[in-house]
Amino acid sequence: MDEFKRRNLWQLILPLFAFAFMSIGVAFADQVILSQYSEELAAAVSIANQILGIAYDVSGLFSVGALIVVAQCLGRDDLAQARELISIAVQASLSLCVVLALILLVGAPYFVEWINTPAELRQDAIAYVRIVAGAILFNGAITTATAALKGFGRTVSILVLGILANILYLFFEYSLIFGAFGFPELGVYGTASATLIVRLASVAVLFFLLHRWFKVRLIVFRLTAKRLSAMKQLAKISYPSVGEGMIYNFSQLAVVAFISSLGTAAVLTRSFSLTITSFLTIIGFVVAQGNEILVGYDCGASDYVRAARRARKTALWTGAFSILCASGIYLYSDLLIGLFTDEDELREAIRDVLFLAIFLAPFQTSNQILFGALKAVGDVNRPVIANLMLTFFVALPGAYAAVMLLDLGVVGLWYVYLIHEALRFLVLWVLWESKTWTRYRVIETA
């Protein structure tokens, strides 16, 4: 590749939106397949994924820095440095994920016990975590390679690869859970094995494309002083936001422990509600990714006025759009909930959560965009510190009070989420509008 061509926001995010719609469909299909086999299996996988969420966040450590520095390198037309940093980030991700996989294999029984998993779900949750630990080996490399594709504007390629990967996943999941098409009936082992198979295939394809398209040299075990130094700098850029994600997932483990004490019905209410509202989260995530890349280009070219205006406008219109989407979800809530359960108690609780999601959505999506913009300019510590303070002093105490003291159940959690996200929006908006982030420099440190 001899040249780089910038894309605008819509060119970047439209393929990602298509990928997001597909991901929502896959998540729905996944929940339907699991719940049709047994609701206990669906609950066990939900709990296991909450544990795995921490490992997923940590495994993506170097992908965060990779996207930021690649975007800024391309903003100043430094293709050679962009290629080198991709190679370093992939190598660092693979090394980190070996450690994570070992921790999951050994610690699975303890993690499941710590979050008060109901006795009837424990063995399936442990089995799922241990098998997916093998997939964690490749997750960091996959997220880093995907970040590189985003940085270069290859979001259409991400869409195509995602379609193929998800078709493969659903085929193997259905076949291995139910024993269809001549495969053995494996239950929880089947859904975990499907994840492992797809991750293996994905990492092989992505490595091939990085080398073919961008001439990235993926030498896994070449550790020089220069590369080690670059890894440290990438980690320095990445760890605040990844650390925040990890701590957030730890806080969600505490929330799961509160909910699990109420029984399997409460676990399912939370799991199904999150699945149905996942579209709202994905709206913010997709737009934030595209905006982050463009803000990175702007800062790489030292165009701070354009960067400031871009993030502000994007956050506001995306927040407004998410209200419309949340309202539509609530309007068709009976149809959506019916895909997962026919139990009246679950249906009523989920419907109440979907109503609260209308008010939560604009804050949540705007926060994703503003936080991504701050990351893109290198201002990662201040928003992370602010959010951690809100998590420990507002979200966690509020969740405990809502569930354990006031007996508000899962619906009470969404009231707490609404307060947390509203306060977070206020902090992030002030940080962005202050424009103090213009003093940060990313490329020089990386």
C-alpha positions, 0 to 999 in steps of 0.5 A: 500500500503506497498511499492512504485515503481518508474516509469521512464519518459516514464512510467509516461508521455505515459498515460498522452500523451494518456490523452492529445490526448483525451483531444484535441479530446474532446476540438475539439468536444466541440468547434464543438458542441457549434459552430454547435448549434450557433457561439454566444454560442461558443464565450460566453463560450470562454469568460466565460472560460477566467473568470473561468480560474482565479478561476481554477488556484486559486482552484489548489493552494494546488495541486501544493505544494502537488505534490512537497512534495509528490514526494520528500517524496517518493524520500526518502521513507517517505510514511506516511508523503506523505499520511498525506500531501495529506489529508491536501491538499485535506481539504485545497482545499475544503475550498478554493473552497467554497470561490471561488464559492461564488465570482463567483456567486455574481461577474459574471455580473461584470466580464463579463462587465469588459472585454467588452463582446459584448452585444449579448453574455453577458447573456449566459456568465453570466449563464455559469459562475454561473452554473460552479461556482458549479463545482469549489467547487470540482475542487481544490479537484480533482486537488489535488487528481490527483496530488497525483496519479501523485506523486505515478506514477499512471498515467495509472489510470488518463488516465482511469478515464479521458476517462470515465469522458470525455465520460460522459461529451460529452454525457451530453453536446450534450444531454443537449444542443440539447435536444437529447435522451429525455433530454430538450434542454438547450443551454448554461445551458446544457453545463454548467450542463454537467461540473457540473455533471462530476465534482461531479462524478469525486470527488467521485471516486477520494476520494474513490481511495485515501482511497482504494489505499493509505490509505489516511484519508480524514477527511474534517473538522478536523482542528488541529494546526499541520494541519493548519501549514502544510496548510500554508507551502503548500500554501507557496510552491504553491502560487508563481506559482499559483499567476503567473497563476492567474495574467497571466489569469488577463492579458488574461482578458485584452487581451480579452477586447482588442479583444472583442472591435473588435467584435465577429469574433475576439473573435472566431479567438482567441478561435479557434486558441487556441483550434487548438494549444492546442496540443502544449501546452499540449505536454509541460504540460505533459512532464513537469509533468513527469519531475517535478515528477522525479526531485522531486524524485532526490532532495528528494534523494539529487541527484542534478547532475541527476536532473540538467541533466534530466531537461536540456535534457528534455527541449531541446528535447521537444522543438525540438519535438514541432516544428515538431508538430506545422509544422504538424498542419500548414500543415493540417490547412485547414482541422482543421480550417474547423471543426470550420468555413467556413468564409474566414476572420476567416480562413485566420486569423487563418492560419496566427496564426498557422504559427507563432505557429511554432516559438512559440512552442519550447520556450513555451514547454521548458519554461513549463519544466524548470518552472516545474523543478524549482518548483520541487526543491522549487525555485518558487519565482525567476522564477515567479517574472521574468515572472511577470515582462515580463508580465507587461512590455512586454506582456501587453503593446505589446498586447495593441499596437498590437491590439489597436494602430497598428491594427494587430488584433489577429495575432498581439497577437501571435507576442507578445506571441513569444517575451514574451516566447523567453525572458522567456526562456532566464531567466529560462535557466539561472536560471536552469543552475546557479544551485543556486536552490540546496540550497532550501529545501522543505520537511523540511518546509512541 
